[in-house]
Amino acid sequence: MKALEASKGIFTPDGMMPEGGPETVLTIPSEFSKNVKGKQIDLSRTYTTEFVKNAR
């Protein structure tokens, strides 16, 4: 519960990932994962906000 409470600040109130969020998230595996590092990843094919929009 403490960890969840402490991490609440990383989430937006509406549940949407902010502009540039997917690119920022991709930087982590791009540095450490041999499956991602050096690869060109089309985020438009891997990420969508449709679930959040439909859940509202």
C-alpha positions in Angstrom: 0.0 0.0 0.0 2.8 2.4 0.8 4.5 1.8 -2.6 1.2 2.3 -4.4 0.5 5.5 -2.5 4.1 6.8 -3.2 3.8 6.1 -6.9 0.4 7.7 -7.4 2.1 10.9 -8.7 3.3 9.2 -11.8 -0.3 8.7 -13.0 -2.4 11.4 -14.7 -5.9 12.1 -13.2 -7.7 11.0 -16.4 -5.6 7.8 -16.9 -4.2 9.0 -20.2 -0.5 8.8 -20.9 0.8 12.3 -21.5 2.2 13.5 -24.9 5.6 11.9 -25.3 5.0 9.3 -22.7 5.3 6.2 -24.9 8.6 7.5 -26.3 9.9 8.1 -22.7 8.8 4.6 -21.6 10.6 3.1 -24.7 13.9 4.6 -23.6 14.3 2.1 -20.8 14.2 -1.2 -22.7 16.1 0.5 -25.5 19.0 0.8 -23.2 18.9 -2.7 -21.6 17.0 -5.2 -23.8 18.7 -6.9 -26.6 15.3 -7.4 -28.2 14.7 -3.7 -28.3 18.1 -2.0 -28.3 19.0 -0.6 -31.8 15.6 -1.6 -33.2 13.2 0.8 -34.9 9.9 0.5 -33.0 6.7 2.0 -34.4 4.9 3.1 -31.3 1.7 3.8 -33.2 1.4 0.0 -33.7 2.1 -0.8 -30.0 0.3 1.8 -28.0 -3.2 3.3 -28.1 -5.4 5.4 -25.7 -8.6 3.7 -26.9 -9.0 1.6 -23.8 -8.9 4.7 -21.5 -11.2 6.6 -23.9 -13.8 3.8 -23.9 -13.6 3.3 -20.2 -14.6 6.8 -19.4 
